Amino acid sequence: MAERTDIPEDTRDTRDRRVSPDLKGTRRPLRSRALSFVLIVGVMSLFSDLTHEGSRSILGPYLGLLGASAAVVGIVTGFGELLGYGWRLVSGRLSDRTHQFWPIIIFGYVIQMISVPLMALAGSWPVAAVLIMTERMGRATRNPPRDTLLAHAAKEVGGYGHVFGIHQALDQFGALAGPLVVAAVLALHGGPGDYQVAFATLAIPATLTLIVLAIARFLYPRPEDLETTPPEITSSGLPRVFWVYLAGAALVAMGFADFPLIAFHFQQANSFPGAWVPALYAVAMGVSGAGSLLFGRLFDRFGLRVLVPLTAVSAFFAPLVFLGGFWSALMGMTLWGLGMGVHESIIPAAVGLIVPAQRRASAYGLFTAGYGIFWFLGSAIIGLLYGVSIPAVIIFSIVVELAAIPFFLRAWRRITPAAVA
């Protein structure tokens, strides 16, 4: 068949290219627009994590200065985490029912970013405790709908793993920078009242977070339009493989020791000088962020099977951290950061792949709530075991994490990224 020559030149060059329908006066190719959306949300998360991770790095000492006991510090921070993860069930379901993703995201970010600088004005630990709970609630409110919008860009950018890997890398860079910024502020001042100065300083990245959020909302009013062909999933509910995968992830979460307990052990064992402990956390966050990019790509290519060797390797952070000396503990923290990068990049990628598009926010809320609850339970068990026997901590951590592998293998047989690419 002869080629048609009656098509205008500009139409003939662009008629097969997909473009986004929600542009503000322009018509950019969809792939470029999807990548820009992922990057701007990643920058927003960078400033957000810089703010709240910087705050969390000094919450314990600050509550102590306000008169809280060690028990109060543990209860307040632990319950804040539990409340935050539980609230994601509500946020996710509300997002799916109303489809008001941006309003819910904006509300969550505003509440969270206001709560952190207000800590500078807390005159007592009960007031600070309320602000801690509010900050966790804000984070829980915005996460499920935000991850849902990111999932819409997955296919155009190169896969769910790649999208969430990029986002997690930027997110973890903020998590690395936040505690370092706070440490620098405290080092420059050095007085007990300078915790207020540190919290007030975090108003700068908090403001930048909200500015980038406003830009993202203006430029991308309907990120749903970035996904032209959602995964072909016939079930309207959550498939069985979702629950299998959740069971495996919950076991991994239960076996992971919290960094505060690891830092406590370093102090008790004199493994590191005190000034090195924040640097170790920064190393772990750096490994987590850099690994996220690689692990996301591996997931897009090989599916959930990549979790098997990575879970097996990262599970052995425990003996290195709790039994070794300087270099052993440093390697253990590297494996700990690797484990964080694996599961914080692949978890949202896999969820976006296996659930119907109309149930993603609910699925993210349910999944992260379950993950967080089992993390909390595991932390409590590990803390109790630590007071009895360090070898018992190591055995519990390794056994529970390795127990997740059969669940990942079973889920892998049902999840194949190529099938929906």
N, C-alpha and C positions, 0 to 999 in steps of 0.2 A: 504494500500500500504506500502510495506516495505521501511524503510528509506535507502536512498542511502549511501553506505559506500565508494564510489570511489571519494568523494570530499576531497581534501587535508584538513588537520586539520585546518590550518590557514584560508583557504577560508571558511570552514564551519562555523567558529566563526564570520566572519565579512561580509559575502556576502549580508546581509540585511541592513547593516548600510550605511546610506548616508554619503558621504564625499565631501568636497569642492574641486573642480577641479583646483583652482588657488593657491594652496599651494606652497611655496618656498622650495620644497624638502621634504615635509612631507605630511601625509594623516590623518588629524585629523577629528573626527566626526563633522558633520556640525553644530550641536547645540552648541558645545563648541566654535567653530570658530565664529559663529554668536554672541554669548555673548561677546566674546573677542573684536569683532569689535565695538559693542555698547559701551563697557567700554572705549576703547581707544579714540573713538570719544567724549565720555563724558568727559574724562580727558582733551582732546584738548579744549573743550568748557569751562571747568573750568578755564584754564589758560587764554583763550580768554576773558571771562567775567570778570575775575579779572583785566585784562588790561583795557578794555573799560569802565566798570562800575566804576573802580577807577578813571579814567579820568573824567567821567561824573559827579562824585560827587564834583568836584572843578571847572568845566567849568565856571559856573556863576561868582564866585569871580575872577577867572583868567581873564575873558574877561573884568570885571570891572577894574582890575588893568591895563589892556592894553588900557583903555580909552573908552570902550564901555558903552553906556547908558543902562538903564533898558530896554528900548524899543528895542534896538539893540540885547541885550541878548535874549529876548523873541522871536524876529523874527528869529535870527540865529539858535537857538536851535529848535524852532518849525518847521522852514522850513527844517532843516536838517532831522528831523523825517519824515516829509511828503515826502521829496525827496527820503529818504531811502526806505520807504514802497512802494512808487510808482515804484521805480526801480526794485522791486521784480517781477513785471509783465514781464519785459524784461528778467531778469535773468532766471526765470522759463521757459519761452517759449524757450529761447535760449538753455537751458539744454535739453529740450524734443526734439528739432529739431536736435541738433548735437550729443546728447548722450555723450558729452565730460564732464562728471560730474566732474571728478577729476581736469582737467585743470581749469575749472571755479571756483571750490572751492578753489584751490590753489591761483589763481589770487585774489579772494576776500579776503582771509585771509592775504596775503602778503600786499595788499594795506591797509587794516585795521590796521594791527599790526605795520606797518611803520609809519602811520599817528599819532598814539598816542604819542610815544616818541618825534617826531618832534615838538610837541607842546611846548617843552622846549625851542626851538629855535625861536619861533614866537615873533617877536619884535613889532607887532602891532595887533590890533583886526581883521583887514581884513585878515591878513595871518592866524591867528588862525581860523577865520570863514571858510576859504578854507579847512583847515585841518579837521575841524569838518564835513564839507560836504563830504570830501573824506573818512573819517572813516565810516560815515553812508552808503555811496555807497558801500564800501567794504563789510560791514556786509550784506547789501541787496543782493549783488552778490552771496555770498557763502551760504546763508541760504536755499533757495529752493532746490538746488541740494544736499546739505548735508542732509536735511530731507528726500529727496527721497531715498538716499542710506541707511539711517537708517530704512526706511520702509521695505526694502528688507530683513532685519534680523528679522522682527516682528514674523512671525509664528514659527521660530525655537526657539526663546527666550521665547515665551509664550504669545504673543499677542501684538497688536499695542500699547495698553495702557501701558503695562509693559515696552516696549522698550522706549517710549517717557517719561514715568515716571522716569526711571533710568537716562536718558539723562538730563531731566529737573532738577532732584535733584542735579546732579553734576554741571550743569550749574549755578543753584542758589547758590550753595556753593561758587562758584567763585564770583558771584554777591554780596554775603555777605562779602567775604574776601577783595575784592578790595577797597571799601571805608574805611575799617578799616586799611588796609595797608597805604593808603594815609594819613589818619588821624594821624597815628603813625609817619610817616615821617614829617609831618607838626609840630606835637607836639615836636619832637626832635630838630627841627631847630628853627621855630618860627619867621622867618623874611619874609618880603613881597616877597623877591626873591626866597624863598624856594618852591614856586609853580613849578618853573623850575626843582628843585631837585626831586619833587614828580613825575613829568612827566618823567624825565630821569630814575627814579627808575622803572617805569612801563615797561622799555625796557627789564627787566629780565623776567617777565611772558610773554611778547610778543615774546621773543626769544624761550622760552619753548613751546609756542603754535606752532610755526613753526617747531620746532624739532619733536614734537609729530605728527604734520601733515605729515611730511616727512616719519616717521615710519609707520603711517597708510597707506599712499599711497604705500609704498614698500610691506607691508605685505598683503594688500588687494587691489590688482590692479583691481579686478572686483567684487565689493560687490553685483552686480546684481545676481551673481551665488549663493548667499546665499538663494535666494527665489526660491525654486524648483517648487512651486505651487502657482502662483499669484491668487488673488481673482477672482472668475468667474463672471466678469461684462461684459455683452454683448454690452453695448453702447460704441462707440469709443469716444464720447464726454463727457462732464460733465453732469451727471444725474441731474434731477430736484431736488432731495433731497439735492444735494450739495448747491444749491442756497437757499433752505429753511434753511439749517443749517447756511449758511453764514449770512442770515438775522438775525437769533437769536444771533449769535456771535457778529455781528456789534452793536446790541442794547446793549449787555453787555459791549462792549468796550466804547460805547458812555456814559454809565452811570457811568463809573469808573473815579474817580477823580485822577489826577496825584499827585504823592507824593510831588513835589515842592509846589503845592498849599496847600496841607495838612500841610507841614512844615511851610509855610507862616502863615497859620491859627494858628498853635501852638505858633508861635512867637507873633502874634498879641494878642492872648487870654491868653498868659502866662500860657499855660497848662503844659508846661514842661520847665525845665532849658535848655538853648541852647545846652549844651553838651549832653543832652539826645536824641536830635532829630536824629542824626545818629544811635544811639543805637536802636531807634524805627524802623528805616528802616531795620536794621540788623535783628530785631525780625521778621518783616514781611517777609523778604527774607528767614529766617530760616523756618518759617511756610510754605511758598510756596514750598521750596525744599523738606521738609519732607512730605508734603501733596501730592506732585506729585507722589511719589511711591505708596501711598495708592490709590489715585484717578485713576491712570492708571490701577491698578489691578481691581478696582471696575468697570471701563469701560469695561474691557475684560470680566467680568462676567455678568454684568447687562445691558451693552449698554448705550445709551444716556439718558436713564431714570434717571441715577445718577445725571445728570445736573439739574434736576428739584429741588430737595431739596437743593442741594449745591448752586445753583444760588439764591434761595429764602433766604437762611441763609446769604450768603455773601453780599446780597444787603443792609443789615441793618448796614453795616459799617458806612454809612454816618451820621445817627443821633448820633451814639456813638462817632465818631471822631469830628464832628462839634458842638455838643451841650454839651458833657459831660466834666467832670473833668479828673483828672489824670487816675484813674482806668478805667473809661468809654472809654477814648481815647485809652488806652492800649488795651482794648478788641476790639475796633474798628479797630486798626491797625492789630490785629490778624485776624479778619474777612477779612480785605483788603488783607492780605497775603494769606489767604485761597482761596479767589477768584482768585488771580493771579495764584496760584498753580493748581486750577481746570482747568482753561481755557488754560493755557500754556502747560498742559500735555495732556488734552483730545482733544483739537483742532487739533493738528497734527495727533493724533491717529485716529480720526474719518475721517479726510481727506484721509489718507492712505488707509482706509478701503472701502471708497465709490466711488473712482474714478479708472479708468483703470490704470494699471501700466505704460503704455506709456504716460499718461497725468499727472502723479503725480507732476512733477516739475512745470508744468504750473499751476496746481491746488493749490499747496503750494504758489506759487508766487501771484496768484490772491487772494487767501484767506487771506494771511497775509497783502497784500496791502489794501484790503477792511477793514480788522480789524484795521489796523493802521490809515487809513484815517478817519474812524468813531471815533476812539480814539481821534484823533486830533480835529475833529469837536466837540466832546463832551467836551473835555478839554476847548476849546474856549468858549463854551456856559456856562459851569460851572464857568469859570473865570469871565465872564460878570455877571452872576447871583450873584456871591459872593459879588460883589460891590453893589448890590441892596438889597439882602435879603438872609441870611443864610438859613432860612427855605425853601426858593425857591430852593436853591441848593439841599437840602435834598429830597424834593418832586420830583424834576427832576430826581435825581439819582435813587431813589427807583422805581419810576414809569417806567422809561426806562428799567431798568434791569429786573423787573418783566414782562415787555412786551415781553421779549425774551422767556419766558417759553412756550407759545403756539407753537412757532416755533420749540423748542426742542422736544416737545411732538409729533408734526407732523413728524419730522425727525426720531424720535425713532422708529416709526412704520415701517420705511423703512430700518433702519440700525440694523442688528442683527449680532454681531460678531460671534456667533455660526454658522451662515450660511456659513461663509467662513473659519472657523477654520479647 
